[in-house]
Amino acid sequence: MSARSLALLSALAIISLAPAAQAAEDGVLMAGIDNPTRTEANRARDGARHPYETLTFWGVKPKQTIIEISPGTGYWLEILGPYAKATGGTYIASAADLDNPKLSEGARKGRAAFEAKYADVEQFGKVNFVNFGPQSKPMTPASADMVITARNIHNWLWQPPMLDKAMADFYAVLKPGGVLAVEEHRADPRPQNADARDGYVATATVVAAAEKAGFKLAASSEANANPKDTKDHPFGVWTLPPSRYTTQGGKTEDPAFDRAKYDAIGESDRMTLRFVKPR
């Protein structure tokens, strides 16, 4: 491990252990997490994703404008959409870039299906959508209080210009004092594999990319740590739940594959970081 990485990990340990201001419990947020209308699949992941601890660590509050990047299965949307509605905030899903002429038809259909799935304003509040991708235009400058990116950074490392573009876009769209909230599969303490092809990213990689864009690391949390994760799985992070690959691509079951071993590990070990755009 490099001297920079060791210094970073030491600094993160200090930040993590620093006493945090004790805010009053957010009953609206807790009620949103406990909402039985959330999908069963997403609710089943709460034990691994620690939604209340994570969102309060990031600093989610009433009346904020929150942008989520590539919301995936809607895990955070099911919580934050109704929360924004109840507290006078705005939730924005930054999804597939429909202005990109190279966007596949499958991706276009996927975005249309996602929008339709969360179109019920009564249940989810008004979910706003913006384009996001390698060629997307920057979002409205200084318009958001928080940008959340969960388990996306490893993908951007496979197309290097995308990581720098994403961080620059996040910096531009946030208000001064705004928060970049990061959740990502953590390679530490072992070195990151080339381009993070196994899905695991070094904390130093994330911090360097954010700092290059102008962000300052404010704090780290171990809310989503998993010491059982040995990070040496045959199909990378996708061997573990919820992907649960048993062959490359995860398409077919292999009778010789010890699925129970990887299910017992649970979801990946993840870094949870809060960056701030200086005022």
C-alpha positions as CSV (number, residue, x, y, z in Angstrom):
1,M,0.0,0.0,0.0
2,S,1.3,3.5,-0.9
3,A,2.3,6.1,1.6
4,R,-0.6,8.2,0.3
5,S,-3.1,5.4,0.9
6,L,-1.8,4.8,4.4
7,A,-2.1,8.5,5.2
8,L,-5.6,8.6,3.8
9,L,-6.7,5.6,5.8
10,S,-5.3,7.2,9.0
11,A,-7.1,10.4,8.3
12,L,-10.4,8.6,7.6
13,A,-10.1,6.8,10.9
14,I,-9.7,10.1,12.7
15,I,-12.7,11.6,10.8
16,S,-14.8,8.5,11.5
17,L,-14.1,8.6,15.2
18,A,-14.7,12.3,15.6
19,P,-17.8,13.0,17.7
20,A,-20.7,13.8,15.4
21,A,-23.3,16.4,16.3
22,Q,-26.3,14.6,17.7
23,A,-29.4,15.6,15.6
24,A,-32.9,14.9,16.8
25,E,-34.4,11.7,15.3
26,D,-36.1,12.4,12.0
27,G,-39.4,10.7,12.5
28,V,-40.6,11.4,8.9
29,L,-37.5,9.7,7.5
30,M,-37.9,6.7,9.9
31,A,-41.6,6.4,8.9
32,G,-40.6,6.4,5.2
33,I,-38.1,3.6,5.7
34,D,-40.7,1.6,7.6
35,N,-43.4,2.3,4.9
36,P,-44.9,-1.1,4.0
37,T,-45.6,0.1,0.4
38,R,-41.8,-0.1,-0.4
39,T,-41.1,-3.2,-2.5
40,E,-40.4,-6.4,-0.6
41,A,-37.0,-6.8,-2.4
42,N,-35.8,-3.4,-1.3
43,R,-37.1,-3.7,2.3
44,A,-35.2,-7.0,2.5
45,R,-31.9,-5.2,1.9
46,D,-32.3,-2.7,4.8
47,G,-30.2,-4.9,7.1
48,A,-27.3,-4.6,4.7
49,R,-27.8,-1.0,3.5
50,H,-28.7,0.7,6.8
51,P,-30.9,3.4,5.3
52,Y,-31.5,5.5,8.4
53,E,-27.8,5.5,9.5
54,T,-26.6,6.2,6.0
55,L,-29.0,9.0,5.1
56,T,-28.6,10.8,8.4
57,F,-24.8,10.5,8.1
58,W,-25.0,12.1,4.7
59,G,-27.1,14.9,6.2
60,V,-30.5,14.3,4.6
61,K,-32.9,17.0,5.9
62,P,-36.3,18.4,5.1
63,K,-36.8,20.8,2.2
64,Q,-33.6,19.7,0.4
65,T,-33.1,19.3,-3.3
66,I,-31.5,15.8,-3.7
67,I,-30.2,14.4,-6.9
68,E,-29.6,10.6,-7.0
69,I,-27.3,9.3,-9.8
70,S,-28.4,6.2,-11.6
71,P,-31.1,5.1,-9.1
72,G,-31.0,1.4,-10.2
73,T,-33.8,-0.6,-8.5
74,G,-35.2,2.5,-6.8
75,Y,-33.9,1.6,-3.4
76,W,-33.3,5.2,-2.3
77,L,-36.0,6.6,-4.5
78,E,-38.7,4.7,-2.5
79,I,-37.5,6.4,0.6
80,L,-36.4,9.8,-0.6
81,G,-39.3,10.5,-3.0
82,P,-42.0,10.3,-0.4
83,Y,-39.6,12.1,2.1
84,A,-39.2,15.0,-0.2
85,K,-43.0,15.2,-0.7
86,A,-43.7,15.1,3.0
87,T,-41.0,17.7,3.9
88,G,-41.2,20.2,1.1
89,G,-38.1,19.0,-0.7
90,T,-37.3,17.9,-4.3
91,Y,-36.1,14.5,-5.4
92,I,-34.4,14.2,-8.8
93,A,-33.4,11.0,-10.5
94,S,-30.5,11.4,-12.8
95,A,-30.9,8.5,-15.3
96,A,-30.0,7.4,-18.8
97,D,-29.1,10.2,-21.2
98,L,-31.9,10.3,-23.7
99,D,-30.0,13.0,-25.7
100,N,-27.2,10.6,-26.4
101,P,-27.7,9.3,-30.0
102,K,-25.6,6.3,-29.0
103,L,-27.9,5.3,-26.2
104,S,-29.2,1.8,-26.8
105,E,-32.9,1.1,-27.4
106,G,-32.8,-1.2,-24.4
107,A,-31.6,1.7,-22.2
108,R,-34.3,4.0,-23.6
109,K,-37.0,1.4,-22.8
110,G,-35.5,0.8,-19.4
111,R,-35.7,4.5,-18.5
112,A,-39.3,4.7,-19.8
113,A,-40.2,1.7,-17.6
114,F,-38.5,3.2,-14.6
115,E,-40.4,6.5,-15.0
116,A,-43.7,4.7,-15.4
117,K,-42.9,2.6,-12.3
118,Y,-42.5,5.7,-10.1
119,A,-45.1,7.9,-11.7
120,D,-47.6,7.7,-8.8
121,V,-47.3,11.1,-7.3
122,E,-49.5,10.1,-4.4
123,Q,-47.2,7.3,-3.3
124,F,-43.7,8.6,-4.4
125,G,-44.2,12.4,-4.7
126,K,-43.2,14.1,-7.9
127,V,-40.1,12.3,-9.2
128,N,-38.1,14.6,-11.4
129,F,-35.8,13.2,-14.1
130,V,-32.7,14.6,-15.7
131,N,-30.3,13.0,-18.2
132,F,-26.9,11.6,-17.1
133,G,-24.2,9.9,-19.1
134,P,-20.9,10.4,-20.9
135,Q,-22.4,13.1,-23.2
136,S,-25.0,14.6,-21.0
137,K,-25.2,18.4,-20.5
138,P,-24.4,19.8,-17.1
139,M,-27.3,20.1,-14.7
140,T,-28.5,23.5,-13.5
141,P,-25.6,25.1,-11.6
142,A,-25.8,25.5,-7.8
143,S,-29.3,24.1,-7.7
144,A,-28.9,21.1,-5.4
145,D,-28.2,20.5,-1.7
146,M,-27.1,16.9,-2.1
147,V,-25.9,14.5,-4.8
148,I,-26.0,10.8,-4.0
149,T,-24.0,8.3,-5.9
150,A,-24.3,4.7,-4.7
151,R,-22.3,1.9,-6.2
152,N,-21.6,3.7,-9.5
153,I,-18.0,4.8,-9.4
154,H,-16.5,1.4,-10.3
155,N,-18.5,1.6,-13.6
156,W,-17.0,5.0,-14.4
157,L,-13.5,3.7,-13.9
158,W,-14.1,1.4,-16.9
159,Q,-14.5,4.6,-19.1
160,P,-11.9,7.0,-17.5
161,P,-13.2,10.3,-18.8
162,M,-16.6,9.6,-17.2
163,L,-15.3,9.7,-13.6
164,D,-13.8,13.2,-14.1
165,K,-16.9,14.4,-15.9
166,A,-19.2,13.0,-13.2
167,M,-17.3,14.7,-10.4
168,A,-17.2,18.0,-12.3
169,D,-20.9,17.8,-13.0
170,F,-21.6,17.1,-9.3
171,Y,-19.5,20.0,-8.2
172,A,-21.2,22.4,-10.6
173,V,-24.8,21.4,-9.7
174,L,-24.3,21.6,-5.9
175,K,-24.8,24.8,-4.0
176,P,-21.8,26.0,-1.9
177,G,-21.8,23.9,1.2
178,G,-23.7,21.1,-0.7
179,V,-22.9,17.5,-0.1
180,L,-21.6,14.7,-2.4
181,A,-22.8,11.5,-0.7
182,V,-20.8,8.4,-1.8
183,E,-21.4,4.7,-1.2
184,E,-19.1,2.3,-3.0
185,H,-17.7,-1.3,-2.8
186,R,-14.4,-0.9,-0.9
187,A,-11.1,-2.6,-2.0
188,D,-9.1,-1.5,1.1
189,P,-7.0,-2.8,2.6
190,R,-5.9,-4.7,-0.5
191,P,-4.9,-2.8,-3.6
192,Q,-7.5,-1.9,-6.2
193,N,-7.5,-4.1,-9.3
194,A,-6.9,-2.5,-12.6
195,D,-9.9,-0.2,-13.5
196,A,-11.8,-1.9,-10.6
197,R,-13.0,-4.6,-12.9
198,D,-14.0,-6.7,-9.9
199,G,-16.2,-3.8,-8.6
200,Y,-14.0,-2.9,-5.7
201,V,-12.6,0.6,-5.5
202,A,-9.8,2.0,-3.3
203,T,-10.9,4.8,-1.0
204,A,-7.9,6.8,-2.2
205,T,-9.2,6.6,-5.8
206,V,-12.6,8.1,-4.8
207,V,-11.0,10.8,-2.6
208,A,-8.5,11.8,-5.3
209,A,-11.3,12.1,-8.0
210,A,-13.5,14.2,-5.7
211,E,-10.7,16.4,-4.6
212,K,-9.6,16.9,-8.2
213,A,-13.1,18.4,-8.8
214,G,-12.8,20.7,-5.8
215,F,-14.6,18.7,-3.1
216,K,-13.3,18.4,0.5
217,L,-13.7,15.1,2.4
218,A,-15.8,15.9,5.5
219,A,-16.4,12.5,7.1
220,S,-16.5,8.8,6.6
221,S,-18.8,6.2,8.2
222,E,-18.5,2.5,8.8
223,A,-22.3,2.0,8.7
224,N,-21.9,-0.2,5.6
225,A,-18.8,-2.0,6.5
226,N,-18.7,-5.8,6.3
227,P,-15.6,-7.5,7.8
228,K,-16.8,-10.9,6.4
229,D,-16.1,-9.7,2.8
230,T,-12.7,-11.1,1.8
231,K,-12.9,-9.4,-1.6
232,D,-11.4,-12.3,-3.5
233,H,-14.6,-13.8,-5.1
234,P,-14.6,-15.7,-8.4
235,F,-16.9,-13.1,-10.1
236,G,-15.9,-10.1,-8.1
237,V,-18.4,-8.2,-6.0
238,W,-21.2,-9.7,-8.2
239,T,-20.6,-13.1,-6.5
240,L,-22.3,-11.7,-3.4
241,P,-25.9,-10.8,-2.8
242,P,-27.9,-9.2,-4.3
243,S,-26.3,-10.1,-7.7
244,R,-25.4,-13.7,-6.6
245,Y,-23.5,-14.7,-9.8
246,T,-22.6,-18.4,-10.0
247,T,-21.1,-18.2,-13.5
248,Q,-19.6,-15.4,-15.4
249,G,-22.5,-13.1,-16.3
250,G,-24.7,-14.7,-13.6
251,K,-27.0,-16.3,-16.2
252,T,-26.9,-20.0,-15.2
253,E,-26.5,-22.0,-12.0
254,D,-23.3,-24.2,-11.6
255,P,-24.0,-27.2,-9.4
256,A,-20.4,-27.2,-8.2
257,F,-20.6,-23.6,-7.0
258,D,-20.9,-23.1,-3.2
259,R,-23.6,-20.5,-3.2
260,A,-24.2,-20.8,0.6
261,K,-20.6,-19.7,1.2
262,Y,-21.1,-16.3,-0.5
263,D,-24.6,-15.8,0.8
264,A,-23.2,-16.2,4.3
265,I,-20.9,-13.2,3.6
266,G,-23.8,-11.0,2.7
267,E,-23.5,-7.8,0.7
268,S,-20.1,-6.2,0.1
269,D,-17.9,-4.2,2.4
270,R,-18.6,-0.6,1.4
271,M,-17.1,2.9,2.1
272,T,-19.6,5.6,3.0
273,L,-18.2,9.1,2.5
274,R,-19.5,12.6,2.7
275,F,-17.8,15.3,0.7
276,V,-18.6,19.0,0.8
277,K,-18.4,21.8,-1.8
278,P,-16.6,24.6,-0.1
279,R,-18.6,27.8,0.6
